[in-house]
Amino acid sequence: AFWKTYVGRPETDGDRALGMGILGNSLYRNGKSSEALPVLEANLALFRRYWPHEQSILDVQTNLAGCLDNFGRYDEALVLMRGIHARKAAMFGVSHEDTIGSGLNVSHLMRQLRLWDQAKSFVRDLLPAARRSLGPDSNITLNLNVSLALALKSDPKRTRDGQSLNRRGVDETLFSSQHRRRPA
């Protein structure tokens, strides 16, 4: 296997660390989150120790948050993803694609935890920057619209009058999003 090539190398070997990251990501993307989690945690520790470049650490943390999400540990994933989003906003600004993309991940986790009001408010704050900097037809903007629509539709506190309006709006958003994503 790929990772065996690097196992005997010192901790400070960059190829070894990258191999470890690939192994962890491959495990979690193939539904083996319990096996991936310790690999990704070790990979994050290596990056913090030997390559403390903030962007690299944020990338490794994002992979770890994705693994925690797949593992059903939404609370931990949300805490980690909120920190990632805050750092990206500080580094790149709120209108940067990486910041908005990390915000999309935060909104997903809020919905997983049924934090409907927080998810709606958060996405409503992100959407203007996404539309302005990425455009209304970008995948991230479309996914933010879908995230908002799903939060509106899923919120059990929505009013009866708002239910049919929300359902129509959600259906239109989902249809529009699917239609725009199809190749021409």
C-alpha angles and dihedrals in degrees: 000000000000096000093055089068090067103034096097094049122101121268090251093062107113094207090055091053092047090048090051090051092050091049092050093046092047092051095050094043088054094054098262097119095148090058094040097051099072091043092052092044090052090047091053091049090052093050092048091049102043109014107033094173105142097223092052092049091048090052092051091046090051090055090049091049089051090052092049088050092052089047090055094247093130097157092058092042091051093051091050094044093049089055091049091050092049092050092048091049089052093046102040107014129250095282097056117113093235092052093048091045091053088049089056088055090050091052091050091054092047088055091047088056091045092241090150099165093047092046093050093047093045095050092044088056092049099045099073092053091045093050092045100045103027101027130240094276099052115117092240093052091046091049090050089053090050090048091053092046092051092048090051092047095045099045106109090202094065113123122251091243090050094049097076091041091048092046091052091045093047092048091049092048093048092046092047092047093050092044094051093048095056115100113253 
